[in-house]
Amino acid sequence: MKFFRRLPAKGGKRFRRGLYVIIALCLLVLVLLNMTIIFGFSAEDKEASGGTSEEMTRLLLRLFHPNFQDLTFVQSYILVLKVHPLVRKAAHFSEFALLGFLSASLLLFISGRLHRMKGWLIWGGAGAFTLIFAILDEVHQIFTNRGPRVTDVLIDFAGAICGILLIHGIVYLLSRIQKRESARSQAERRTDPCVTPDID
């Protein structure tokens, strides 16, 4: 929280206000773009979605499986069938992890500049937003003949929580580093003989 409140420290008020607006708009655009991508994947029907994820599975196996090219058609097909569900779940997890990271970053940055929201409101708000969107995303799949799944909602929400925790950890580490540097500079000022002590 305090880390974002100190940024940016240089420049006039107009410059700081303009930079703040630009950063906030960039984060908002990234959140909306991520939501649009998720919505676009959900808009695909069962066959198209399965074909896309199957191609991604084959691509990943070519990259990371050392002997995939040497397998017979039947062996490669069986391997794809085994890995395919994991790739689909990982895709759900990762896209919502990114959404959680971006949405929490946006709320954190806005709150840090306005000094209005408490920490638990930021993390809780980001978590509630991603959970609602995960539910709406699964409900949207009803109209694509795929059907909603509670397990997918849980996977999506788990990914979002990981993304939120990631930005929380980053901000926490940056704040600790900032406090340590501030304490070190204050200690150096107290021990520096050239610094005139404050006299009441």
C-alpha positions as a printed Julia matrix, in Angstrom:
200×3 Matrix{Float64}:
   0.0     0.0     0.0
   2.59    2.57    1.09
   4.81    1.47   -1.78
   2.23    2.59   -4.35
   1.48    5.79   -2.45
   5.08    6.91   -2.9
   5.03    6.45   -6.67
   5.9     8.54   -8.57
   8.07   10.67   -6.33
   9.5    13.05   -8.92
   7.94   15.65  -11.18
   5.22   18.22  -10.79
   1.64   17.58   -9.82
   0.46   17.61  -13.42
   3.13   15.09  -14.42
   2.31   12.81  -11.49
  -1.41   13.0   -12.22
  -0.87   12.23  -15.89
   1.43    9.3   -15.15
  -1.06    7.93  -12.64
  -3.89    8.1   -15.19
  -1.77    6.38  -17.85
  -0.76    3.52  -15.53
  -4.34    3.06  -14.28
  -5.71    3.02  -17.85
  -3.06    0.52  -18.96
  -3.97   -1.82  -16.1
  -7.68   -1.42  -16.88
  -7.1    -2.19  -20.57
  -5.09   -5.31  -19.64
  -7.9    -6.5   -17.34
 -10.52   -5.96  -20.05
  -8.31   -7.61  -22.66
  -7.82  -10.65  -20.44
 -11.58  -10.87  -19.83
 -12.23  -10.62  -23.58
  -9.79  -13.46  -24.31
 -11.42  -15.66  -21.66
 -14.87  -14.82  -23.03
 -13.7   -15.59  -26.56
 -12.45  -19.05  -25.58
 -15.74  -19.73  -23.81
 -17.69  -18.68  -26.9
 -16.22  -21.6   -28.89
 -18.39  -24.69  -29.2
 -17.3   -28.06  -27.86
 -15.66  -29.24  -31.08
 -13.77  -26.01  -31.73
 -12.61  -25.71  -28.14
 -11.49  -29.32  -28.07
  -9.62  -28.91  -31.34
  -7.82  -25.8   -30.14
  -6.71  -27.38  -26.87
  -5.72  -30.6   -28.66
  -3.45  -28.66  -31.01
  -1.94  -26.88  -28.03
  -1.39  -30.25  -26.36
   0.42  -31.61  -29.4
   2.56  -28.47  -29.57
   3.56  -28.78  -25.91
   4.37  -32.46  -26.33
   6.57  -31.69  -29.34
   8.43  -29.12  -27.26
   8.81  -30.99  -23.99
   8.44  -34.71  -24.78
  11.83  -35.9   -26.07
  10.53  -38.85  -28.11
   7.11  -37.62  -29.2
   8.08  -37.42  -32.88
   9.26  -41.05  -32.81
   6.0   -42.44  -31.42
   3.57  -44.29  -33.61
   0.2   -42.72  -34.44
  -1.58  -44.86  -31.84
   1.0   -44.13  -29.14
   0.94  -40.39  -29.79
  -2.86  -40.39  -29.85
  -3.05  -42.18  -26.48
  -0.51  -39.78  -24.98
  -2.48  -36.78  -26.27
  -5.65  -38.2   -24.73
  -3.9   -38.48  -21.37
  -2.32  -35.01  -21.4
  -5.2   -33.15  -23.06
  -7.39  -32.78  -19.92
  -4.42  -31.5   -17.92
  -3.68  -28.86  -20.56
  -7.3   -27.68  -20.52
  -7.31  -27.36  -16.72
  -3.93  -25.61  -16.79
  -5.3   -23.16  -19.35
  -8.27  -22.4   -17.06
  -5.92  -21.94  -14.12
  -3.4   -19.71  -15.9
  -5.84  -17.34  -17.6
  -7.62  -16.67  -14.3
  -4.31  -16.39  -12.46
  -3.45  -13.57  -14.84
  -6.89  -12.01  -14.32
  -6.45  -12.15  -10.54
  -2.97  -10.62  -10.8
  -4.11   -7.78  -13.05
  -7.35   -6.98  -11.23
  -5.61   -6.91   -7.84
  -2.86   -4.74   -9.3
  -5.44   -2.29  -10.64
  -7.3    -2.04   -7.32
  -4.05   -1.8    -5.41
  -2.69    0.98   -7.59
  -5.92    3.02   -7.51
  -6.24    2.59   -3.76
  -2.61    3.48   -3.17
  -3.07    6.8    -4.95
  -6.48    7.68   -3.47
  -5.74    6.5     0.12
  -9.27    5.17    0.49
  -9.36    1.37    0.45
  -8.01   -0.94    3.12
  -5.89   -3.94    2.22
  -8.52   -6.58    2.91
 -10.99   -4.72    0.68
  -8.51   -4.78   -2.18
  -7.71   -8.49   -1.96
 -11.31   -9.42   -1.14
 -12.62   -7.25   -3.96
 -10.26   -8.81   -6.49
 -11.18  -12.29   -5.26
 -14.92  -11.59   -5.43
 -14.59  -10.08   -8.91
 -12.7   -13.07  -10.3
 -15.09  -15.54   -8.65
 -18.14  -13.81  -10.12
 -16.51  -13.69  -13.53
 -15.58  -17.39  -13.28
 -19.22  -18.25  -12.54
 -20.47  -16.07  -15.39
 -17.9   -17.62  -17.7
 -19.2   -21.12  -16.94
 -22.83  -20.01  -17.28
 -21.94  -18.5   -20.65
 -20.83  -21.94  -21.83
 -24.44  -23.15  -21.6
 -25.11  -21.27  -24.83
 -22.17  -22.97  -26.59
 -23.41  -26.53  -25.87
 -20.51  -27.17  -23.5
 -22.26  -26.8   -20.18
 -21.03  -25.32  -16.89
 -18.85  -27.27  -14.45
 -18.38  -26.53  -10.78
 -14.86  -27.98  -10.94
 -13.91  -25.46  -13.62
 -15.16  -22.62  -11.41
 -13.02  -23.93   -8.55
  -9.97  -24.25  -10.81
 -10.53  -20.74  -12.17
 -10.9   -19.3    -8.68
  -7.82  -21.17   -7.43
  -5.82  -19.66  -10.29
  -7.16  -16.19   -9.47
  -6.19  -16.58   -5.81
  -2.66  -17.55   -6.85
  -2.44  -14.46   -9.05
  -3.68  -12.26   -6.2
  -1.22  -13.81   -3.76
   1.59  -13.27   -6.26
   1.03   -9.51   -6.52
   0.54   -9.38   -2.75
   3.92  -11.05   -2.25
   5.62   -8.74   -4.76
   4.25   -5.61   -3.08
   5.17   -6.96    0.35
   8.77   -7.6    -0.7
   9.07   -4.2    -2.35
   7.68   -2.52    0.77
  10.16   -4.37    3.0
  13.05   -3.36    0.75
  11.86    0.22    0.77
  11.56    0.27    4.57
  15.03   -1.28    4.94
  16.57    1.32    2.65
  14.76    4.11    4.51
  15.96    2.81    7.9
  19.52    2.48    6.54
  19.54    6.05    5.23
  18.23    7.35    8.55
  20.92    5.42   10.43
  23.6     6.84    8.14
  22.3    10.36    8.75
  22.46    9.87   12.52
  26.03    8.54   12.39
  27.3    11.07    9.84
  29.31   13.76   11.69
  28.65   16.25    8.91
  24.9    16.15    9.57
  23.8    18.82   12.02
  21.54   17.28   14.68
  18.06   18.65   15.02
  17.72   21.12   17.93
  14.34   21.7    19.49
